[in-house]
Amino acid sequence: MEYYPEVVQVIPTEDYKVYIYFDDGSIKLFDASSLLEKGEFQRLKDKKFFMERCTVLNGTLAWDVSGTYDETTCLDLDPLVLYQTCPEVEEPTWLFEKIENEFIKQKDNKEGAF
């Protein structure tokens, strides 16, 4: 039986890249900047939309266009193509540290406001 990859998690970055976690434990890096000028994908130019709507739908990397997680109206990419063409990378621990530092900073700012 041939392996057909399924995406289990995605992490978008502000430079239009997405870390894609597959069900076999591999992590791939997709550069979405090549999509930004193509048809429906032009809406991804809006960085807020790109970041907030990036998700997993239909077992693959997708953007939730409607905001309702409707699998029939999302922008999604073929998981097999992503698996075969995107470079494998290490887990982006630097990104987790950045997010944690921003969270701590926000928390400190809120506590100082009281």
GUMI-128441 format. One record per residue: chain; residue in three letters; residue number from 1; y negated, x negated, z of N, C-alpha, C in turn. Coordinates in nm, 2 decimals, padded with zeros to 4 digits. Layout:
% GUMI-128441
('A' 'ALA' NUM (Y X Z) (Y X Z) (Y X Z))
...
***
This chain:
% GUMI-128441
('A' 'MET' 1 (00.12 -00.08 00.00) (00.00 00.00 00.00) (-00.12 -00.09 00.00))
('A' 'GLU' 2 (-00.22 -00.06 -00.09) (-00.34 -00.14 -00.10) (-00.44 -00.09 00.01))
('A' 'TYR' 3 (-00.51 -00.19 00.06) (-00.61 -00.17 00.16) (-00.74 -00.11 00.10))
('A' 'TYR' 4 (-00.78 00.00 00.15) (-00.91 00.06 00.11) (-01.00 00.06 00.23))
('A' 'PRO' 5 (-01.11 -00.02 00.23) (-01.20 -00.04 00.34) (-01.28 00.08 00.38))
('A' 'GLU' 6 (-01.30 00.09 00.51) (-01.38 00.20 00.56) (-01.49 00.14 00.65))
('A' 'VAL' 7 (-01.61 00.18 00.64) (-01.72 00.13 00.72) (-01.72 00.21 00.85))
('A' 'VAL' 8 (-01.73 00.13 00.96) (-01.73 00.19 01.10) (-01.87 00.18 01.17))
('A' 'GLN' 9 (-01.95 00.09 01.12) (-02.08 00.07 01.19) (-02.17 00.00 01.09))
('A' 'VAL' 10 (-02.30 00.03 01.10) (-02.40 -00.04 01.02) (-02.52 -00.08 01.10))
('A' 'ILE' 11 (-02.58 -00.19 01.08) (-02.71 -00.23 01.15) (-02.81 -00.28 01.04))
('A' 'PRO' 12 (-02.91 -00.19 01.02) (-03.02 -00.23 00.93) (-03.11 -00.33 00.99))
('A' 'THR' 13 (-03.18 -00.41 00.90) (-03.28 -00.50 00.95) (-03.41 -00.47 00.87))
('A' 'GLU' 14 (-03.52 -00.52 00.92) (-03.65 -00.49 00.86) (-03.67 -00.56 00.72))
('A' 'ASP' 15 (-03.58 -00.65 00.69) (-03.60 -00.72 00.56) (-03.50 -00.66 00.46))
('A' 'TYR' 16 (-03.47 -00.53 00.48) (-03.39 -00.46 00.38) (-03.24 -00.51 00.37))
('A' 'LYS' 17 (-03.19 -00.56 00.47) (-03.05 -00.61 00.48) (-02.98 -00.52 00.57))
('A' 'VAL' 18 (-02.85 -00.50 00.55) (-02.77 -00.42 00.64) (-02.64 -00.50 00.68))
('A' 'TYR' 19 (-02.61 -00.51 00.81) (-02.49 -00.57 00.85) (-02.39 -00.45 00.85))
('A' 'ILE' 20 (-02.27 -00.47 00.78) (-02.17 -00.37 00.76) (-02.05 -00.41 00.83))
('A' 'TYR' 21 (-02.00 -00.33 00.93) (-01.88 -00.35 01.00) (-01.77 -00.27 00.94))
('A' 'PHE' 22 (-01.66 -00.33 00.90) (-01.55 -00.26 00.84) (-01.43 -00.25 00.94))
('A' 'ASP' 23 (-01.34 -00.15 00.91) (-01.23 -00.12 01.00) (-01.13 -00.23 01.01))
('A' 'ASP' 24 (-01.14 -00.33 00.93) (-01.04 -00.45 00.95) (-01.10 -00.56 01.04))
('A' 'GLY' 25 (-01.23 -00.53 01.09) (-01.29 -00.63 01.18) (-01.39 -00.72 01.10))
('A' 'SER' 26 (-01.39 -00.72 00.97) (-01.48 -00.80 00.90) (-01.63 -00.75 00.90))
('A' 'ILE' 27 (-01.72 -00.84 00.89) (-01.86 -00.80 00.89) (-01.92 -00.86 00.76))
('A' 'LYS' 28 (-01.99 -00.77 00.68) (-02.04 -00.81 00.56) (-02.20 -00.79 00.56))
('A' 'LEU' 29 (-02.27 -00.86 00.48) (-02.41 -00.84 00.48) (-02.46 -00.79 00.34))
('A' 'PHE' 30 (-02.52 -00.68 00.34) (-02.56 -00.62 00.21) (-02.71 -00.63 00.20))
('A' 'ASP' 31 (-02.76 -00.68 00.09) (-02.90 -00.69 00.06) (-02.95 -00.57 -00.02))
('A' 'ALA' 32 (-03.01 -00.47 00.04) (-03.05 -00.35 -00.03) (-03.18 -00.36 -00.11))
('A' 'SER' 33 (-03.24 -00.48 -00.11) (-03.37 -00.49 -00.18) (-03.35 -00.47 -00.33))
('A' 'SER' 34 (-03.23 -00.49 -00.38) (-03.20 -00.47 -00.53) (-03.20 -00.32 -00.56))
('A' 'LEU' 35 (-03.19 -00.24 -00.46) (-03.19 -00.09 -00.49) (-03.32 -00.03 -00.49))
('A' 'LEU' 36 (-03.42 -00.10 -00.44) (-03.55 -00.03 -00.41) (-03.63 00.02 -00.53))
('A' 'GLU' 37 (-03.59 -00.02 -00.65) (-03.66 00.02 -00.77) (-03.57 00.12 -00.85))
('A' 'LYS' 38 (-03.46 00.16 -00.80) (-03.36 00.24 -00.87) (-03.36 00.39 -00.83))
('A' 'GLY' 39 (-03.40 00.48 -00.91) (-03.39 00.62 -00.90) (-03.41 00.67 -00.75))
('A' 'GLU' 40 (-03.32 00.74 -00.70) (-03.32 00.80 -00.57) (-03.34 00.70 -00.46))
('A' 'PHE' 41 (-03.30 00.58 -00.48) (-03.30 00.47 -00.38) (-03.44 00.42 -00.36))
('A' 'GLN' 42 (-03.54 00.46 -00.44) (-03.68 00.42 -00.42) (-03.74 00.46 -00.29))
('A' 'ARG' 43 (-03.68 00.57 -00.24) (-03.73 00.62 -00.11) (-03.70 00.52 00.01))
('A' 'LEU' 44 (-03.61 00.43 -00.02) (-03.58 00.33 00.08) (-03.69 00.22 00.10))
('A' 'LYS' 45 (-03.79 00.22 00.01) (-03.90 00.13 00.02) (-03.97 00.16 00.15))
('A' 'ASP' 46 (-03.97 00.29 00.19) (-04.03 00.32 00.32) (-03.95 00.26 00.43))
('A' 'LYS' 47 (-04.00 00.16 00.49) (-03.92 00.08 00.59) (-03.87 00.17 00.70))
('A' 'LYS' 48 (-03.96 00.26 00.75) (-03.92 00.35 00.86) (-03.80 00.43 00.82))
('A' 'PHE' 49 (-03.80 00.49 00.70) (-03.69 00.57 00.64) (-03.57 00.48 00.63))
('A' 'PHE' 50 (-03.58 00.36 00.58) (-03.47 00.27 00.56) (-03.40 00.24 00.69))
('A' 'MET' 51 (-03.48 00.21 00.79) (-03.43 00.18 00.92) (-03.37 00.30 01.00))
('A' 'GLU' 52 (-03.44 00.41 01.00) (-03.40 00.52 01.08) (-03.29 00.61 01.02))
('A' 'ARG' 53 (-03.28 00.61 00.89) (-03.18 00.70 00.82) (-03.06 00.62 00.78))
('A' 'CYS' 54 (-03.05 00.49 00.81) (-02.93 00.41 00.77) (-02.82 00.45 00.87))
('A' 'THR' 55 (-02.70 00.48 00.82) (-02.60 00.53 00.90) (-02.46 00.52 00.83))
('A' 'VAL' 56 (-02.36 00.57 00.89) (-02.23 00.58 00.83) (-02.20 00.72 00.80))
('A' 'LEU' 57 (-02.18 00.75 00.67) (-02.13 00.88 00.63) (-02.03 00.86 00.52))
('A' 'ASN' 58 (-01.94 00.95 00.51) (-01.83 00.94 00.41) (-01.75 00.81 00.42))
('A' 'GLY' 59 (-01.75 00.75 00.54) (-01.68 00.62 00.56) (-01.74 00.50 00.50))
('A' 'THR' 60 (-01.87 00.51 00.47) (-01.94 00.40 00.41) (-02.09 00.39 00.45))
('A' 'LEU' 61 (-02.16 00.29 00.41) (-02.30 00.27 00.43) (-02.37 00.39 00.36))
('A' 'ALA' 62 (-02.46 00.45 00.43) (-02.54 00.56 00.37) (-02.67 00.58 00.43))
('A' 'TRP' 63 (-02.76 00.65 00.37) (-02.89 00.69 00.42) (-02.89 00.84 00.43))
('A' 'ASP' 64 (-02.92 00.90 00.55) (-02.92 01.04 00.57) (-03.05 01.10 00.52))
('A' 'VAL' 65 (-03.05 01.14 00.40) (-03.17 01.19 00.33) (-03.23 01.32 00.40))
('A' 'SER' 66 (-03.15 01.41 00.43) (-03.19 01.54 00.48) (-03.22 01.53 00.63))
('A' 'GLY' 67 (-03.17 01.43 00.70) (-03.19 01.43 00.85) (-03.09 01.52 00.92))
('A' 'THR' 68 (-02.99 01.57 00.85) (-02.90 01.66 00.91) (-02.75 01.60 00.91))
('A' 'TYR' 69 (-02.74 01.48 00.87) (-02.61 01.42 00.85) (-02.52 01.50 00.76))
('A' 'ASP' 70 (-02.58 01.55 00.66) (-02.50 01.62 00.55) (-02.44 01.52 00.46))
('A' 'GLU' 71 (-02.31 01.51 00.46) (-02.24 01.41 00.37) (-02.26 01.44 00.22))
('A' 'THR' 72 (-02.30 01.56 00.19) (-02.32 01.59 00.05) (-02.45 01.56 -00.01))
('A' 'THR' 73 (-02.55 01.53 00.08) (-02.69 01.50 00.03) (-02.73 01.36 00.07))
('A' 'CYS' 74 (-02.64 01.28 00.11) (-02.68 01.14 00.15) (-02.68 01.05 00.03))
('A' 'LEU' 75 (-02.75 00.93 00.05) (-02.74 00.82 -00.05) (-02.63 00.73 00.01))
('A' 'ASP' 76 (-02.52 00.72 -00.06) (-02.42 00.63 -00.01) (-02.37 00.54 -00.12))
('A' 'LEU' 77 (-02.30 00.43 -00.07) (-02.25 00.33 -00.16) (-02.10 00.32 -00.15))
('A' 'ASP' 78 (-02.04 00.28 -00.25) (-01.89 00.27 -00.26) (-01.85 00.16 -00.16))
('A' 'PRO' 79 (-01.76 00.19 -00.06) (-01.72 00.09 00.04) (-01.64 -00.02 -00.02))
('A' 'LEU' 80 (-01.56 00.01 -00.12) (-01.48 -00.09 -00.19) (-01.57 -00.20 -00.25))
('A' 'VAL' 81 (-01.67 -00.15 -00.32) (-01.77 -00.24 -00.39) (-01.84 -00.33 -00.28))
('A' 'LEU' 82 (-01.88 -00.27 -00.18) (-01.95 -00.34 -00.07) (-01.85 -00.45 -00.01))
('A' 'TYR' 83 (-01.73 -00.41 00.01) (-01.63 -00.50 00.07) (-01.60 -00.62 -00.02))
('A' 'GLN' 84 (-01.59 -00.59 -00.15) (-01.56 -00.70 -00.24) (-01.67 -00.78 -00.28))
('A' 'THR' 85 (-01.80 -00.73 -00.28) (-01.91 -00.81 -00.33) (-02.00 -00.87 -00.23))
('A' 'CYS' 86 (-02.01 -00.82 -00.11) (-02.10 -00.87 -00.01) (-02.04 -00.98 00.07))
('A' 'PRO' 87 (-02.12 -01.08 00.10) (-02.07 -01.20 00.17) (-02.03 -01.16 00.31))
('A' 'GLU' 88 (-01.92 -01.23 00.36) (-01.88 -01.21 00.50) (-01.97 -01.30 00.59))
('A' 'VAL' 89 (-02.01 -01.24 00.70) (-02.10 -01.31 00.79) (-02.05 -01.30 00.93))
('A' 'GLU' 90 (-02.11 -01.38 01.02) (-02.08 -01.37 01.16) (-02.16 -01.25 01.22))
('A' 'GLU' 91 (-02.12 -01.21 01.34) (-02.19 -01.11 01.41) (-02.34 -01.15 01.44))
('A' 'PRO' 92 (-02.43 -01.06 01.41) (-02.57 -01.10 01.43) (-02.62 -01.10 01.57))
('A' 'THR' 93 (-02.57 -01.19 01.66) (-02.61 -01.19 01.80) (-02.76 -01.21 01.82))
('A' 'TRP' 94 (-02.82 -01.28 01.73) (-02.97 -01.30 01.74) (-03.04 -01.16 01.73))
('A' 'LEU' 95 (-02.98 -01.07 01.65) (-03.04 -00.94 01.64) (-03.03 -00.86 01.77))
('A' 'PHE' 96 (-02.91 -00.87 01.83) (-02.89 -00.80 01.96) (-02.99 -00.86 02.07))
('A' 'GLU' 97 (-03.01 -00.99 02.07) (-03.10 -01.05 02.17) (-03.24 -01.00 02.14))
('A' 'LYS' 98 (-03.28 -00.99 02.02) (-03.41 -00.94 01.98) (-03.43 -00.80 02.03))
('A' 'ILE' 99 (-03.34 -00.71 02.01) (-03.34 -00.57 02.05) (-03.35 -00.56 02.20))
('A' 'GLU' 100 (-03.27 -00.64 02.27) (-03.26 -00.64 02.41) (-03.40 -00.69 02.47))
('A' 'ASN' 101 (-03.46 -00.79 02.41) (-03.59 -00.84 02.46) (-03.70 -00.73 02.44))
('A' 'GLU' 102 (-03.69 -00.66 02.33) (-03.79 -00.56 02.30) (-03.77 -00.44 02.40))
('A' 'PHE' 103 (-03.65 -00.41 02.43) (-03.62 -00.30 02.53) (-03.68 -00.34 02.67))
('A' 'ILE' 104 (-03.65 -00.47 02.71) (-03.70 -00.51 02.84) (-03.85 -00.51 02.84))
('A' 'LYS' 105 (-03.91 -00.55 02.73) (-04.06 -00.55 02.72) (-04.12 -00.41 02.74))
('A' 'GLN' 106 (-04.05 -00.31 02.67) (-04.10 -00.17 02.68) (-04.08 -00.12 02.82))
('A' 'LYS' 107 (-03.97 -00.15 02.88) (-03.94 -00.11 03.01) (-04.04 -00.16 03.11))
('A' 'ASP' 108 (-04.07 -00.29 03.10) (-04.17 -00.35 03.18) (-04.31 -00.29 03.17))
('A' 'ASN' 109 (-04.35 -00.25 03.04) (-04.48 -00.19 03.01) (-04.48 -00.05 03.08))
('A' 'LYS' 110 (-04.37 00.02 03.07) (-04.37 00.16 03.13) (-04.38 00.15 03.28))
('A' 'GLU' 111 (-04.31 00.06 03.34) (-04.31 00.05 03.49) (-04.45 00.00 03.54))
('A' 'GLY' 112 (-04.52 -00.07 03.46) (-04.65 -00.12 03.49) (-04.76 -00.01 03.48))
('A' 'ALA' 113 (-04.72 00.10 03.41) (-04.82 00.21 03.39) (-04.83 00.31 03.50))
('A' 'PHE' 114 (-04.74 00.29 03.60) (-04.73 00.39 03.71) (-04.82 00.34 03.82))
***
